[in-house]
Amino acid sequence: MEQTWEQFSWTGSEEMYLDHPATSTLNRIVIGRYGGNTAAGADKNEDGVYVLSEPGSGWEFAVLLDAHNTAESAELLVRTINGEAAEIIRLLALPVQQAFRELEAFLLSIFQSEAFIRQCQQVTGETACLICVRMENYLWWFSVGDNSLYLLHPELTARGQYALNQRNYYEWIGFVNTFAQPVPCYSSGIRELRQGRNVIVMTTDGLLEVGARLLEDPRRLYEAFTGKEDEDLEKCVAEALTGVHEQLGWDSATVVAWSYDNGKAGAMPSD
């Protein structure tokens, strides 16, 4: 049967992107990678990305990882999720009202399995993990740790809404592992997309915690990723990462971003 999806996979141990931000695209998805400025002391990249995309715009599945100590935990997550890609794709072929529920249960079954927990005990370091899926006019996410997810749309920004998840510290997957605890700690959620162009941005903290930390202000981040008249999202990502380099960012900064033009009207109040 002909493959109807495309894949992107990377960890910082493969290519560090020190001193030179780089962007790649997979269908509509832009992946931006930057390992840090060596003049500021950067000497490694422990981030990771894994993306599956259905070329007909049926769905996008993206994983963003920000490891520390070593990249081993990010590598483990990429290997594990890639090994389950066929089942993930099968679940994303289900009706949207069923797919998100079953996908979350499936991921939890993997992360809480004895085999996966044993593998985590063998790695050096741990990783934040943010998973995001767009299906039809909905966005689902699953978050462990302090990676950030934004849904950018004029109707939302008019009400001061930008971020979908809260950055949570002291949560990881790896040697220190939330899923090895009696009660795992993570967050998940679903949002309806607004009508028109929605921009989805996933980022590690290296984009936010640099220089004057301008992009920690979500209004500035909104402008950075939606302000181009030609709506060239790859240019937005490239300029944001160039800004990290110019501000002598020493931490790795990784961005996964894409836009989706939603033709369905979003919910509105009855009055």
KATA-V140835 format. One record per backbone hydrogen bond with DSSP energy under -0.5 kcal/mol. CO is the residue of the C=O (numbers start at 1). NH is the residue of the N-H. E is the energy in kcal/mol with one decimal. If there is no record, write none. Layout:
((CO/NH/E) (CO/NH/E))
//
This chain:
((6/53/-2.4) (8/51/-2.9) (10/49/-2.8) (11/14/-2.1) (11/15/-1.0) (17/20/-0.6) (17/35/-2.8) (17/36/-0.6) (22/33/-2.9) (24/31/-3.1) (26/29/-2.5) (29/26/-2.5) (30/32/-0.5) (30/257/-2.6) (31/24/-2.3) (32/255/-2.5) (33/22/-2.3) (34/253/-2.8) (36/19/-2.6) (36/38/-0.6) (37/40/-1.6) (37/42/-1.8) (38/41/-1.3) (46/67/-1.7) (47/12/-2.8) (48/65/-2.7) (49/10/-2.3) (50/63/-2.8) (51/8/-2.4) (52/61/-2.9) (53/6/-2.9) (53/55/-0.7) (54/57/-2.1) (58/136/-1.0) (59/54/-2.2) (60/134/-2.1) (61/52/-2.9) (62/132/-2.7) (63/50/-2.0) (64/130/-2.5) (65/48/-2.0) (66/128/-2.1) (68/70/-1.7) (68/126/-0.8) (71/75/-2.4) (72/76/-2.3) (73/77/-2.1) (74/78/-2.4) (75/79/-2.5) (76/80/-2.6) (77/81/-2.8) (78/82/-2.4) (79/83/-2.1) (80/84/-0.7) (81/84/-0.7) (82/85/-1.5) (84/88/-2.3) (85/89/-2.7) (86/90/-1.9) (87/91/-2.3) (88/92/-2.0) (90/93/-1.0) (91/94/-1.5) (95/98/-2.2) (95/99/-2.6) (96/100/-1.3) (98/102/-2.2) (99/103/-2.7) (100/104/-2.4) (101/105/-1.8) (102/106/-2.2) (103/107/-2.7) (104/108/-2.4) (105/109/-1.9) (106/110/-1.6) (107/111/-2.7) (108/112/-2.0) (110/113/-1.3) (113/117/-2.3) (114/118/-2.2) (115/119/-1.9) (116/120/-2.3) (117/121/-1.5) (118/122/-0.5) (119/122/-1.3) (120/123/-1.2) (123/125/-0.6) (125/175/-2.4) (126/68/-1.9) (127/173/-2.1) (128/66/-1.6) (129/144/-2.9) (130/64/-2.9) (131/142/-2.5) (132/62/-2.8) (133/135/-0.5) (133/140/-3.0) (134/60/-1.6) (135/138/-2.0) (137/193/-2.7) (138/135/-1.9) (139/191/-2.6) (140/133/-2.8) (141/189/-1.7) (142/131/-3.0) (143/187/-2.3) (144/129/-2.9) (145/168/-2.0) (148/203/-2.3) (149/164/-3.0) (149/165/-0.9) (150/152/-0.5) (150/201/-2.2) (151/153/-0.6) (152/199/-2.3) (153/156/-0.7) (153/157/-2.7) (154/158/-1.8) (156/159/-1.3) (156/161/-2.5) (157/160/-1.5) (160/162/-0.5) (162/151/-2.6) (167/169/-0.5) (172/178/-2.7) (173/127/-2.6) (175/177/-0.7) (177/180/-1.7) (178/181/-1.2) (184/186/-0.5) (187/143/-3.3) (189/141/-2.2) (191/139/-2.7) (196/198/-0.6) (196/262/-3.0) (198/200/-0.5) (198/260/-2.5) (199/152/-3.1) (200/258/-2.0) (201/150/-2.8) (202/256/-2.5) (203/148/-2.7) (204/207/-1.4) (205/208/-0.5) (205/209/-3.0) (208/210/-1.3) (210/213/-2.8) (213/216/-1.1) (214/217/-1.7) (216/218/-0.8) (217/220/-0.9) (217/221/-1.8) (218/222/-2.5) (219/223/-2.0) (220/224/-2.4) (221/225/-1.8) (222/226/-1.2) (223/227/-1.7) (228/231/-1.7) (231/233/-1.2) (232/236/-1.6) (233/237/-2.5) (234/238/-2.5) (235/239/-2.5) (236/240/-2.1) (237/241/-2.2) (238/242/-2.3) (239/243/-1.9) (240/244/-1.3) (241/245/-2.0) (242/246/-2.6) (243/247/-1.5) (244/249/-2.5) (245/248/-1.8) (249/37/-3.4) (252/206/-0.5) (253/34/-1.2) (254/204/-1.9) (255/32/-3.2) (256/202/-2.9) (257/30/-3.5) (258/200/-3.2) (260/198/-2.3) (260/262/-0.9) (261/263/-0.6) (262/196/-3.1))
//
